[in-house]
Amino acid sequence: MNIDERFMYRAIQLAKNGKGNTSPNPIVGAVIVHDGTIIGEGYHRRCGEGHAEVNAVASVTNRSLLKDSTIYVTLEPCSHYGRTPPCAELIIASGIRRVVIGSPDPSEKVNGRGINMLRKAGIDVTTGILERECRKLNPAFMTCHTLGRPLVTLKWAQSADGYIDRKRTAEDTPSIFSTPVTAALSHRLRTLNDAIMVGSGTLLYDRPSLTARLWPGHNPLRVTTDRSGVIHSPDNKFTILGREDDGSTASYLKALHDKGITSVLVEGGARLLQSFIDSGMWDTARVEVAPTALGDGVKAPLLCIRPTESLTVGNNCIYYYDNPNKQSLKTTKNIK
């Protein structure tokens, strides 16, 4: 690991402190180095507040050192006015002479403009340092701006013989496969997503609250699909999709994207989950398998790929999957 990678790694560590608090903005970390010593650090704490570069510069006690310093930032500095002024302008005004960037910003408002602004000001700019690691910090942000849709995570729990529930009526209690620990982990995942989605059947049969009550953090926007008009939400607890479009996964994702949603957790039912799998418009999946066997019931969705990793929690096992053929909404035609 060379010196640029060492300081970028520190910026990556800082960026992670903002996880779950910055959406729709990305998490970003920044480190300012003078003569081989870190003199300033910062990260983006919350959407609408100062960016990583702003906080890093503000943390420097001796501002006269900035003119001979290098700033390491995990994502290309912004070049536009939003809730805060452009970070590229701040860097130029501070007198910093060198900028080391992990990943370019693919958003339409930046997309190389920050780098160009810095270089036109005579600043030495190095890019691509630990780029893969920096891109991995912001899967939702990257997906939103490269594929034109929210990051989609599929999640369900099933029996050892491949069922997500027994055959039952709406009055019957649903089958429970999660343990208290895995349920808490599921709620943690909810806090990391902008929205959570279930089909109308799941909403009517299970009556889920879809909150993150078992883990500290924000509750995601609750979304359901309902082409037949059977769902009524007079208190607006649920955002209802499917009544004014063709009912495809692409139309659902477009509607969420238009609302500024960068990530959605799809929790059921089996038909909705399988529709995302079949369309290719999903990114990751989390499948919990309990040792219980039902013998018959509602078949679990089918993923015809191997898991990338697994986690054993008590007698349950959680399998994680990555979609090797992610589909872009930008190439989908005729979406109403």
Secondary structure, DSSP 8 states (H G I E B T S, - for coil): --HHHHHHHHHHHHHGGGTTTSTTS---EEEEEETTEEEEEEE--STTS--HHHHHHHT-S-GGGGGGEEEEEEE----S-SSS--HHHHHHHHT--EEEEEE---STT-TTHHHHHHHHTT-EEEE-TTHHHHHTT-HHHHHHHHTSS-EEEEEEEE-TTSEEE-S--TTS-------HHHHHHHHHHHHTSSEEEEEHHHHHHH------TTSSS---EEEEE-SSS----TT--SEEESSSS---HHHHHHHHHHTT--EEEEEE-HHHHHHHHHHT---EEEEEE-S---SSSEE-----S--SEEEEETTEEEEEEE-SS---GGG-----
